[in-house]
Amino acid sequence: MTQNIEAIFLDLGNTLRILIKDQDHMARARQKIVELVGTDEDPVTFVAKIDERYKVYRKWAFEKLREASESEMWTRWLVSDFPAEKIAPLGAELTYQYRQSMGRRVVVDGGREVVEELQKRGYTLGIISNLIGTREIPEWLEVENFAPYFKSVVLSSVLGIRKPDPAIYLAAARRAEVEPARCAYVGDNLKRDVTGTRAAGFGMVVIMISREELAEANITDENRPDLIIHQFKELLDIFPARESQTLKVL
């Protein structure tokens, strides 16, 4: 199944990275948000209000398969009761801090080793992720020295299109310069990540899901992935060294 695969694209949340509820980290971000907006409201209360408004935004984004710009998201949905001319220029920083208020994101166990090994095995690597914010991932890639491993990084916040719209997958494949049929996608959402990759003509889709979640999942012909894994490290059992890479070694 993997012999024709040249490129492997990874999701971020609950795939390459996980969220840790670091309370100090979250508190600092909430405080920064109220300072940026310029309110005397309690940070916990204020961000809880933003959380409720964010649910409304998410519903719109899911229905439209769009990702609003940061300035639009904050002025139209999250803090529309504050002057737009003040909030709009702060959109990128507010989004970054809002993401931090949810917790601290770290690479999954063995994540770096798997990424390094897949590249050594001859695969072109990329990232496709639904994500608000344009600042967080480029900074993370540089700080964590992951940037050299990923030829194609496509985020809904930059492209303006969300998974499962096939356009986001096709854009990533073009940037990687690999035909969709020779691309694999590794995600965590049975509906969104399977239907989108199928519609884009990707050659393979792998879903990483816990055994507990899998036991409760309703798998149909529409959302059935090619393979299911429970740990990121299992990718090394799926994707062997590409033939051209093996010949180089020999």
C-alpha positions as CSV (number, residue, x, y, z in Angstrom):
1,M,0.0,0.0,0.0
2,T,2.8,2.4,0.8
3,Q,5.1,1.5,-2.2
4,N,3.9,4.4,-4.3
5,I,3.8,7.0,-1.5
6,E,6.4,9.8,-1.9
7,A,5.1,12.4,0.5
8,I,3.6,12.2,4.0
9,F,1.6,15.1,5.4
10,L,0.9,15.4,9.1
11,D,-1.9,17.0,11.1
12,L,-0.8,19.0,14.2
13,G,-3.3,18.9,17.0
14,N,-3.6,15.4,18.6
15,T,-1.2,14.0,15.9
16,L,2.2,15.6,16.0
17,R,1.5,17.8,19.0
18,I,-0.6,17.4,22.1
19,L,-2.1,20.0,24.5
20,I,-0.9,20.2,28.2
21,K,-3.0,22.2,30.6
22,D,-0.2,24.2,32.2
23,Q,-2.1,26.5,34.5
24,D,0.7,29.1,34.9
25,H,1.2,29.2,31.2
26,M,-2.5,29.7,30.6
27,A,-2.9,32.4,33.3
28,R,-0.1,34.5,31.7
29,A,-1.8,34.3,28.3
30,R,-5.2,35.3,29.8
31,Q,-3.5,38.3,31.5
32,K,-1.9,39.3,28.3
33,I,-5.2,39.2,26.4
34,V,-6.9,41.6,28.8
35,E,-3.9,43.9,28.7
36,L,-4.0,44.0,24.9
37,V,-7.7,44.6,24.7
38,G,-7.6,47.2,27.4
39,T,-10.2,45.9,29.9
40,D,-10.2,45.8,33.6
41,E,-12.4,42.6,33.6
42,D,-11.1,39.6,35.4
43,P,-8.9,37.6,33.0
44,V,-10.6,34.3,33.7
45,T,-14.0,35.7,33.2
46,F,-13.1,37.7,30.1
47,V,-11.5,34.7,28.3
48,A,-14.4,32.5,29.3
49,K,-16.6,35.0,27.4
50,I,-14.3,34.8,24.4
51,D,-14.5,31.0,24.6
52,E,-18.3,31.1,24.2
53,R,-18.0,33.5,21.3
54,Y,-15.3,31.3,19.7
55,K,-17.8,28.5,19.6
56,V,-20.0,30.6,17.4
57,Y,-17.1,31.4,15.2
58,R,-16.2,27.7,15.0
59,K,-19.7,26.8,13.9
60,W,-19.5,29.4,11.1
61,A,-16.0,28.1,10.1
62,F,-17.1,24.5,10.0
63,E,-20.2,25.3,7.9
64,K,-18.4,27.5,5.4
65,L,-15.1,25.5,5.4
66,R,-13.4,28.9,5.8
67,E,-10.9,30.4,8.2
68,A,-11.4,34.1,8.8
69,S,-8.4,36.4,9.0
70,E,-7.2,37.1,12.6
71,S,-8.4,40.7,12.4
72,E,-11.9,39.6,11.2
73,M,-12.2,36.9,13.8
74,W,-11.5,39.3,16.6
75,T,-13.5,42.3,15.4
76,R,-16.5,40.3,14.1
77,W,-16.8,37.5,16.6
78,L,-14.6,37.5,19.7
79,V,-14.5,41.1,20.9
80,S,-16.9,42.9,18.6
81,D,-17.9,45.2,21.5
82,F,-14.4,46.9,21.4
83,P,-13.3,49.4,18.8
84,A,-12.4,47.6,15.6
85,E,-9.7,50.1,14.7
86,K,-7.9,49.2,17.9
87,I,-8.5,45.5,17.8
88,A,-7.8,44.7,14.2
89,P,-4.0,45.5,14.3
90,L,-3.7,43.3,17.4
91,G,-5.3,40.3,15.7
92,A,-2.2,38.2,15.3
93,E,-0.9,38.7,18.8
94,L,-4.4,38.2,20.3
95,T,-4.8,34.9,18.4
96,Y,-1.4,33.8,19.6
97,Q,-2.2,34.5,23.2
98,Y,-5.6,33.0,22.9
99,R,-4.1,29.8,21.7
100,Q,-1.7,29.9,24.7
101,S,-4.6,30.4,27.1
102,M,-5.8,26.9,26.1
103,G,-2.6,25.3,27.2
104,R,1.0,24.5,26.2
105,R,1.5,22.4,23.1
106,V,4.3,19.9,23.0
107,V,5.5,17.3,20.5
108,V,4.1,13.8,21.0
109,D,6.3,11.1,22.5
110,G,8.9,10.1,19.8
111,G,7.6,12.8,17.4
112,R,11.0,14.2,16.5
113,E,12.6,10.8,16.1
114,V,9.8,9.7,13.7
115,V,10.0,12.9,11.6
116,E,13.7,12.6,11.3
117,E,13.6,8.9,10.4
118,L,10.8,9.4,7.8
119,Q,12.9,12.0,6.1
120,K,15.9,9.7,6.2
121,R,13.8,7.0,4.6
122,G,13.3,9.3,1.6
123,Y,9.9,10.8,2.1
124,T,8.9,14.4,1.5
125,L,7.2,15.7,4.6
126,G,4.5,18.3,5.1
127,I,1.9,19.7,7.4
128,I,-1.8,20.4,6.8
129,S,-3.7,21.8,9.7
130,N,-6.9,23.7,10.6
131,L,-5.5,26.4,12.8
132,I,-6.4,29.9,13.8
133,G,-3.4,32.2,13.8
134,T,-0.5,32.8,11.4
135,R,2.3,33.4,13.9
136,E,2.4,30.3,16.1
137,I,3.5,27.5,13.7
138,P,6.2,29.4,11.8
139,E,7.7,30.4,15.1
140,W,7.4,26.9,16.5
141,L,9.0,25.3,13.4
142,E,12.0,27.7,13.8
143,V,12.4,27.5,17.6
144,E,12.1,23.7,17.7
145,N,14.3,23.3,14.5
146,F,11.5,21.5,12.7
147,A,11.5,23.8,9.7
148,P,14.1,21.9,7.7
149,Y,12.0,18.7,7.8
150,F,8.8,20.1,6.2
151,K,8.8,21.1,2.6
152,S,5.1,22.0,2.5
153,V,3.3,23.7,5.4
154,V,-0.3,24.6,4.7
155,L,-2.5,26.2,7.4
156,S,-6.1,27.1,7.2
157,S,-5.3,30.5,8.8
158,V,-3.0,31.4,5.9
159,L,-4.9,29.7,3.0
160,G,-8.4,30.8,4.3
161,I,-9.8,27.3,3.6
162,R,-10.4,24.6,6.2
163,K,-10.3,20.8,6.0
164,P,-12.2,18.8,4.7
165,D,-12.2,21.1,1.6
166,P,-10.0,19.2,-0.8
167,A,-8.5,22.5,-1.9
168,I,-6.3,22.6,1.2
169,Y,-4.9,19.2,0.5
170,L,-4.3,19.9,-3.1
171,A,-2.5,23.1,-2.3
172,A,-0.2,21.2,0.1
173,A,0.6,18.6,-2.6
174,R,1.4,21.3,-5.1
175,R,3.9,22.9,-2.7
176,A,5.5,19.6,-2.1
177,E,5.6,19.0,-5.9
178,V,4.1,15.5,-5.4
179,E,1.0,14.1,-7.2
180,P,-1.9,13.7,-4.7
181,A,-2.1,10.0,-5.5
182,R,1.4,9.6,-4.2
183,C,0.7,11.5,-0.9
184,A,-0.4,10.1,2.5
185,Y,-2.1,12.0,5.2
186,V,-1.9,11.3,9.0
187,G,-4.6,12.9,11.1
188,D,-6.9,12.2,14.0
189,N,-10.4,13.0,12.8
190,L,-12.3,10.2,11.2
191,K,-14.7,12.4,9.4
192,R,-12.7,15.5,8.5
193,D,-9.4,13.9,7.7
194,V,-10.7,11.0,5.7
195,T,-13.3,12.6,3.6
196,G,-11.0,15.5,2.7
197,T,-8.1,13.4,1.6
198,R,-10.3,11.1,-0.4
199,A,-11.9,14.0,-2.2
200,A,-8.4,15.4,-3.0
201,G,-7.3,12.0,-4.4
202,F,-4.6,11.3,-1.8
203,G,-3.2,7.8,-2.1
204,M,-3.5,7.0,1.6
205,V,-5.0,8.2,4.9
206,V,-3.9,7.1,8.3
207,I,-5.8,8.0,11.4
208,M,-4.2,8.1,14.9
209,I,-6.8,7.5,17.6
210,S,-6.8,6.1,21.0
211,R,-8.3,2.6,21.6
212,E,-11.0,4.2,23.8
213,E,-12.1,6.7,21.2
214,L,-12.0,4.0,18.5
215,A,-14.3,1.8,20.6
216,E,-16.9,4.5,20.5
217,A,-16.4,5.6,16.9
218,N,-18.8,4.9,14.1
219,I,-16.7,3.8,11.2
220,T,-18.6,3.8,7.8
221,D,-17.5,3.4,4.2
222,E,-17.4,7.2,4.0
223,N,-15.0,7.8,6.9
224,R,-13.0,4.5,6.9
225,P,-9.2,5.2,6.7
226,D,-6.7,2.9,5.1
227,L,-5.0,2.3,8.5
228,I,-5.6,3.1,12.1
229,I,-2.7,3.6,14.6
230,H,-2.7,4.4,18.3
231,Q,0.8,5.9,18.7
232,F,2.8,8.3,16.5
233,K,5.7,5.9,16.6
234,E,3.7,3.3,14.6
235,L,4.3,5.4,11.5
236,L,7.7,3.8,11.3
237,D,6.1,0.4,11.0
238,I,4.0,1.6,8.1
239,F,6.4,3.6,5.9
240,P,9.6,1.7,5.1
241,A,12.6,3.2,3.4
242,R,11.7,4.2,-0.2
243,E,13.2,2.0,-2.8
244,S,15.4,4.8,-4.3
245,Q,16.7,5.5,-0.8
246,T,17.5,1.8,-0.2
247,L,19.5,1.7,-3.5
248,K,21.5,4.7,-2.4
249,V,22.5,2.9,0.8
250,L,23.5,-0.3,-1.1
